[in-house]
Amino acid sequence: MPSAARLAGFGDNVIDRYVDSATMYPGGSALNFAVHARRRGASTAYVGSISENSSGDFVMEAARAEGVDVSRVRRY
């Protein structure tokens, strides 16, 4: 994928929680798309809504750590 590609994932995000192992994984189709395209060299953003709590903070931090632009995310 050319480095000039600019892509955005619009829509959903989720957290998979595994209580027995006390682990959580961020995901959702739109967020996963943005992360994987970023890993392939595209400039990406995620556009959607995320809760204004520790779970939402977790998703935001994970997306930022992957280099995904989250400046257009709405927090509720």
C-alpha positions as CSV (number, residue, x, y, z in Angstrom):
1,M,0.0,0.0,0.0
2,P,1.5,3.4,-0.9
3,S,2.4,5.6,2.0
4,A,0.3,8.4,0.5
5,A,-2.9,6.4,1.0
6,R,-5.3,8.1,3.4
7,L,-8.0,6.0,4.8
8,A,-10.7,6.2,7.5
9,G,-12.7,3.6,9.3
10,F,-16.2,4.8,10.2
11,G,-18.4,3.1,12.7
12,D,-18.0,0.5,15.4
13,N,-15.6,-0.3,18.2
14,V,-15.8,-3.0,20.9
15,I,-13.8,-4.4,23.7
16,D,-13.5,-8.2,24.0
17,R,-13.2,-9.0,27.7
18,Y,-11.9,-12.4,29.0
19,V,-12.8,-12.5,32.6
20,D,-11.0,-15.8,33.3
21,S,-7.6,-14.3,32.2
22,A,-8.3,-10.7,33.1
23,T,-7.5,-9.5,29.6
24,M,-9.2,-7.0,27.2
25,Y,-8.7,-6.5,23.5
26,P,-10.0,-3.5,21.6
27,G,-11.6,-4.1,18.2
28,G,-14.6,-3.7,15.9
29,S,-14.7,-3.8,12.2
30,A,-14.0,-0.1,11.6
31,L,-11.3,0.3,14.2
32,N,-9.6,-2.9,13.1
33,F,-9.7,-1.7,9.5
34,A,-7.9,1.6,10.5
35,V,-5.3,-0.3,12.6
36,H,-4.5,-2.9,9.9
37,A,-4.3,-0.3,7.1
38,R,-2.0,1.8,9.3
39,R,0.3,-1.2,9.9
40,R,0.4,-1.6,6.1
41,G,1.7,2.0,5.7
42,A,-1.5,4.1,5.1
43,S,-2.3,7.2,7.0
44,T,-5.5,6.3,8.9
45,A,-8.2,7.6,11.1
46,Y,-11.0,6.1,13.1
47,V,-14.3,8.0,13.2
48,G,-17.0,6.9,15.6
49,S,-18.2,7.3,19.2
50,I,-16.5,6.0,22.3
51,S,-17.7,6.0,25.9
52,E,-16.3,8.6,28.3
53,N,-15.0,6.1,30.8
54,S,-12.0,3.8,31.5
55,S,-13.1,1.4,28.8
56,G,-13.3,4.2,26.2
57,D,-9.9,5.5,27.4
58,F,-8.5,2.0,26.8
59,V,-9.8,2.0,23.2
60,M,-8.5,5.5,22.5
61,E,-5.0,4.7,23.9
62,A,-4.8,1.5,21.9
63,A,-5.7,3.3,18.7
64,R,-3.2,6.1,19.4
65,A,-0.5,3.5,20.1
66,E,-1.1,2.1,16.7
67,G,-0.7,5.5,15.1
68,V,-4.4,5.9,14.2
69,D,-5.8,9.5,14.2
70,V,-8.6,9.6,16.7
71,S,-9.1,13.4,16.6
72,R,-12.7,13.0,15.1
73,V,-13.9,10.5,17.7
74,R,-16.9,11.7,19.8
75,R,-16.8,10.8,23.5
76,Y,-20.1,10.2,25.3
